């Protein structure tokens, strides 16, 4: 039987991992909630953030600079993707699926070309550990959890307290009325896609000292991001947060009793069963 210390470590790992998953999935859900685009390339944008951060750290020696430059660059790339590749076909869901899948392949191959195969490590910018209830836990992981939670809070305030956020919610709720009121739909769409891409890239930078960097890391996270989006409710930001935490906690605690693979299978099975019982997810659709 696992000890109390092992359970506490599993809970802390679950919360940290859950908040990171939520940060990635929020960008995915934000794009779907507004543009109705199922972005299969979202995991590749997360990968590009990690890869770009690795290069920036190598050039500047600063993790903070990487955490600013890489998300901005990937966010700009996301805006270009929306405007050039998706805008002409945004009303055709099957075609957007094909287009974003093609983008996934292209971006992953670009990652392989510029970064190469294999996994490379990134040094955590915050060293040391803290003692909690008799256990030692890496300070950087706690910092990532706090930063992720803060970013989600900032996103919520952005959606509910800023003009652009109001525009995004207005377009989501009633496109025709929003257009009649003069809200620039085209501008809102491109900014939304860029914001979602930037959030994914920032998550890649933050997670790189924990999981390392490789050109296929986006594939590992993509399936998890989609499952928590579906369970949380398509378009629901708070649903994504709850689903991400539940997913990560069940999987991490499960590894104390069964193998890692079995814990992943169990967690996914529970998520699928929940979707079958409640196909609309935890919360209703809506940006908020």
C-alpha positions in Angstrom: 0.0 0.0 0.0 1.3 3.5 -0.8 2.3 5.7 2.1 0.8 9.1 2.9 3.9 10.8 1.5 3.5 9.0 -1.8 -0.1 9.9 -2.0 0.6 13.6 -1.3 3.3 13.7 -4.0 0.9 12.1 -6.4 -1.7 14.7 -5.6 0.8 17.6 -6.1 2.0 16.1 -9.4 -1.6 15.7 -10.4 -2.5 19.3 -9.7 0.6 20.6 -11.5 0.1 18.4 -14.5 -3.7 19.1 -14.5 -3.1 22.9 -14.6 -0.6 22.5 -17.5 -3.1 20.4 -19.4 -5.8 23.0 -18.7 -3.5 25.7 -20.1 -3.0 23.8 -23.3 -6.7 22.7 -23.6 -8.0 26.2 -22.9 -6.3 27.5 -26.0 -7.8 24.6 -28.0 -11.3 25.2 -26.5 -11.0 28.9 -27.0 -10.5 28.4 -30.7 -13.3 25.9 -31.0 -15.7 27.9 -28.9 -15.4 30.9 -31.2 -14.3 29.7 -34.6 -15.8 26.2 -34.4 -12.5 24.9 -35.7 -11.3 21.5 -34.4 -7.6 22.4 -34.5 -5.6 19.1 -34.8 -2.4 21.1 -35.1 -2.8 22.5 -31.6 -0.3 20.0 -30.2 2.3 21.0 -32.7 1.9 24.7 -31.7 2.7 23.5 -28.1 5.7 21.7 -29.5 6.9 24.7 -31.4 6.7 26.7 -28.1 9.0 24.3 -26.4 11.4 24.0 -29.3 11.4 27.8 -29.8 12.0 28.3 -26.1 14.9 25.9 -26.2 16.6 27.9 -29.0 15.9 31.2 -27.3 17.4 29.9 -24.0 20.5 28.7 -25.9 20.9 32.1 -27.6 20.2 34.4 -24.6 20.6 32.1 -21.5 17.3 33.5 -20.2 14.3 31.3 -19.5 12.2 34.4 -18.9 13.0 35.8 -22.4 12.1 32.4 -23.9 8.8 32.4 -22.0 8.0 35.8 -23.7 9.5 35.4 -27.1 8.4 31.9 -28.0 4.7 32.3 -27.2 4.6 35.7 -29.1 6.2 34.1 -32.1 3.9 31.1 -32.1 0.9 33.3 -31.4 1.8 35.4 -34.5 2.2 32.2 -36.5 -1.3 31.1 -35.3 -2.7 34.4 -36.6 -1.1 33.8 -40.0 -2.5 30.3 -40.0 -6.0 31.5 -39.3 -5.8 34.3 -41.9 -4.2 32.4 -44.7 -5.0 28.7 -44.2 -8.3 28.6 -42.3 -10.2 31.8 -43.2 -11.1 30.6 -46.7 -12.5 27.3 -45.4 -13.7 28.1 -41.9 -17.3 27.3 -42.7 -16.4 23.8 -43.9 -15.7 21.6 -40.8 -14.5 18.5 -42.7 -12.1 20.6 -44.7 -10.7 22.4 -41.7 -10.1 19.0 -40.1 -8.0 17.9 -43.1 -6.2 21.3 -43.2 -5.3 21.3 -39.5 -4.2 17.6 -39.8 -2.0 18.6 -42.7 -0.6 21.5 -40.6 0.2 19.0 -37.8 2.3 16.9 -40.2 4.0 19.9 -41.7 4.8 21.6 -38.3 6.1 18.3 -36.8 8.4 17.8 -39.8 9.6 21.4 -39.5 10.4 20.6 -35.8 12.3 17.6 -36.8 14.2 19.5 -39.5 15.3 22.4 -37.3 15.6 20.6 -33.9 16.5 17.0 -34.9 15.4 13.7 -33.4 15.7 12.8 -29.7 14.8 14.5 -26.5 16.9 17.4 -25.0 16.7 18.7 -21.5 16.1 22.2 -20.3 17.3 23.4 -16.9 14.6 24.7 -14.6 15.0 28.4 -14.0 14.0 27.9 -10.3 16.1 25.4 -8.4 15.6 23.8 -5.0 12.7 22.3 -3.2 10.2 23.1 -0.5 9.0 21.0 2.4 5.3 20.3 2.6 3.8 18.1 5.2 7.0 16.3 5.7 7.9 15.8 2.0 10.2 17.7 -0.3 8.8 18.9 -3.6 10.5 20.7 -6.5 10.0 24.4 -6.2 9.8 24.8 -10.0 6.8 22.5 -10.3 4.9 24.5 -7.7 5.8 27.7 -9.5 4.5 26.3 -12.8 1.2 25.4 -11.0 0.9 28.9 -9.6 1.8 30.6 -12.9 -0.7 28.4 -14.8 -3.5 29.2 -12.3 -2.6 32.9 -12.6 -2.7 32.8 -16.4 -6.1 31.1 -16.4 -7.4 33.8 -14.0 -6.0 36.5 -16.3 -7.7 34.8 -19.3 -11.0 34.9 -17.4 -10.6 38.6 -16.6 -9.6 39.2 -20.2 -12.8 37.6 -21.5 -15.1 39.4 -18.9 -13.4 42.7 -18.3 -11.8 43.9 -21.6 -13.4 45.2 -24.8 -11.8 42.4 -26.8 -13.0 39.8 -24.4 -16.5 41.2 -24.7 -16.2 41.2 -28.5 -15.2 37.6 -28.4 -18.0 36.5 -26.2 -20.5 38.6 -28.3 -19.4 37.0 -31.5 -19.6 33.6 -29.8 -23.2 34.2 -28.6 -24.8 35.9 -31.6 -22.6 36.5 -34.7 -25.3 38.4 -36.6 -26.1 40.8 -33.7 -22.4 41.3 -33.1 -21.8 42.1 -36.7 -24.7 44.5 -36.7 -23.2 46.3 -33.7 -20.0 46.8 -35.6 -17.8 44.2 -33.9 -15.0 43.3 -36.3 -15.6 39.6 -36.7 -12.5 39.0 -38.8 -10.2 40.8 -36.4 -11.7 38.9 -33.4 -11.2 35.6 -35.1 -7.5 36.1 -36.0 -6.7 37.4 -32.4 -8.5 34.4 -30.9 -6.5 31.9 -32.9 -3.3 33.8 -32.0 -4.2 33.8 -28.3 -5.0 30.1 -28.3 -1.7 29.3 -30.1 0.3 31.5 -27.7 -1.2 29.8 -24.7 -0.2 26.4 -26.1 3.3 27.6 -26.8 3.7 29.1 -23.3 2.6 25.8 -21.8 5.3 24.1 -24.0 8.0 26.5 -22.6 6.8 26.0 -19.0 6.7 22.2 -19.2 10.0 21.8 -21.1 12.2 21.6 -17.9 9.8 18.9 -16.6 9.3 16.6 -19.6 12.2 17.7 -22.0 11.8 18.8 -25.6 11.3 16.7 -28.7 9.6 17.3 -32.1 6.9 14.7 -31.3 5.9 16.0 -27.9 2.7 17.6 -29.3 1.3 14.2 -30.3 1.4 13.0 -26.7 -0.5 15.9 -25.3 -3.0 16.4 -28.2 -5.2 13.4 -27.3 -5.3 14.4 -23.6 -6.2 18.0 -24.5 -9.1 16.8 -26.7 -10.5 14.4 -24.1 -10.6 17.1 -21.4 -12.2 19.6 -23.8 -14.9 17.1 -24.6 -15.5 16.1 -21.0 -15.4 19.7 -19.8 -17.8 20.8 -22.4 -17.1 22.3 -25.8 -16.4 26.0 -25.4 -16.5 25.9 -21.6 -13.3 27.2 -20.0 -14.2 26.3 -16.4 -15.2 22.8 -17.6 -11.7 22.3 -19.1 -10.1 23.3 -15.8 -12.2 20.8 -13.8 -11.8 18.0 -16.3 -8.0 18.5 -16.5 -7.5 18.4 -12.8 -9.7 15.3 -12.5 -7.9 13.6 -15.3 -4.4 14.3 -13.9 -5.3 13.4 -10.3 -6.9 10.1 -11.2 -4.0 9.1 -13.4 -1.3 10.1 -10.9 -3.0 8.5 -7.9 -3.8 5.5 -10.0 -0.1 4.9 -10.7 0.4 4.2 -7.0 -1.8 1.1 -7.2 -1.4 -0.1 -10.8 1.1 0.3 -13.6 1.4 3.6 -15.5 -0.1 2.2 -18.7 -3.1 0.7 -16.7 -3.6 4.0 -15.0 -3.8 5.8 -18.3 -6.2 3.2 -19.7 -8.4 3.5 -16.5 -8.4 7.3 -16.7 -9.3 7.4 -20.4 -12.0 4.7 -19.8 -13.6 6.7 -17.1 -13.5 9.8 -19.3 -15.1 8.0 -22.2 -17.8 6.5 -19.9 -18.6 10.0 -18.6 -19.0 11.3 -22.2 -21.3 8.5 -23.0 -23.5 9.3 -20.0 -23.2 13.1 -20.4 -22.3 13.9 -24.1 -22.6 17.6 -23.6 -19.8 17.6 -21.0 -19.7 19.1 -17.5 -20.8 22.6 -18.4 -22.8 24.2 -21.2 -21.0 25.8 -24.1 -19.9 29.3 -23.8 -16.7 31.3 -23.4 -16.4 31.6 -19.6 
